[in-house]
Amino acid sequence: MDVEWYGDKEQNPPEAEDVRRELRAFVDAVEAACGHKPLIYTGNDIYDRYLRGYFDDCELWVSSRKWPVWVEWPQGGWTVWQYSDEGEVAGAANEAGHVDLNVLAEGTSVDDLLMQGE
């Protein structure tokens, strides 16, 4: 679940209660349909404003240009950390010509993130 600012929302942020209600409905719908809660992708500003203490049942994909020591996630921290959006990979790039660079938390594998068919 990608939780980021869009449009003018950073300058005119929605009420925390409204955002939390809609996000919780989405988390619950994903879990009901897939049997797994979504991984939450966000940055520290959104986390602090809307998520901290309300979505501790989900794992976190942190977007942070510095070591994510600010995260106090109950599962022991972040699961995935996007530490840059200026990577280079031959044959892959966004509009700016870059790719995101991510690292998995120690002890986490890509298989841990996949929803396995039952």
N, C-alpha and C positions, 0 to 999 in steps of 0.2 A: 504494500500500500504506500503510494508516494504522497507524502504530506509536505507540500511546499507552498510558498506564496505564488499567486498567479494574478494577472491583471493588476488592479490597484489595491489588492488586499493587504499588501505590506504597509501602505500608507493609510488604509482604511480597514483595519483588521476586524473580522467578524467577532462576535461575542464568543468567549470560550465555551460557555454552556451549549451554544448551538453547534459549534464545531465538534465538541465531544459527543453530543447526542448523535450526530450524523455519522461520525467515525465509528462509534460503538455499533450502530446499526449495520454498517458495512462489515466490520470485523465479525459480528455475529452471523451475518448472511454468508460470508466466505466460509466460516467454520462449519455452518450447517450444510453447505453445498459440497465442500471439499474434505471435511473432516480435519482440517488444520487451520490455525489462525494465520493471517497474513504476516509477513515480515514487514515492519514499518521502516520506510526510508524517509529520513528527515534531517534537518540541521538543528543546531542548538537553539536558535531563536524560536522556532516552532515548537521544539521539544519543551522548552521552558514555559512558553505561553500556554500551550494546549495539552501536551501529552504527559508531562511529569506527574506521576502518581495516579494516572487514570488508565494507562494502557500497559501496565507492568506485566500483563499476561501474554504480551507479544514480544517477539525478539526484535532487535533494533539494527538497522542499517544506517550508520552514522555518515553524514556528509560533513566533513570538517577538515580544514587545511592544516590543523595542528593536532597533536596527539589528543585523542578524545577523553582527556581526564575529567571533563565536566560531566560525563555521563554517570549517573547513579542508577543503573538499570538493575532490577532485582536478580536477573539471571547471571549477574556477575559482570555486566558491561555490554558492550556491543558484540554483535555476531559478525557483521561485515562493516568495514570502514572504507569509505571513499575518501582517499587522501589527496586526490588531485583530479582536475577535469582537463588537464593539459597533456595527457599522455599521447604517445604516437605509436600506432600499430599499422603496419603496411596493409592497405586495402580496406581500412576501417577508419571512419572519422565522422564527426558531427559537422555542422555548418561552419564552425570555426577551424576545422581541420584537425580536431583532437578527439581523444576518447577519454572516458573516465578511467581512473586507476583505483582499484580496490584491493583490499587484503582481507582474508578470513581470520577470525580470532583463533588463537592457538587452540588446537583440539577440535576445530570445526573443519569439515570437508564439504565439498560441493554436494556430495550425496546427502549430507545432513539437511541441505536446503531444498532438495527435490521432494515433491509430493509423490510418493510411490503408489502405484495402483494396487488396489486390494484384490 
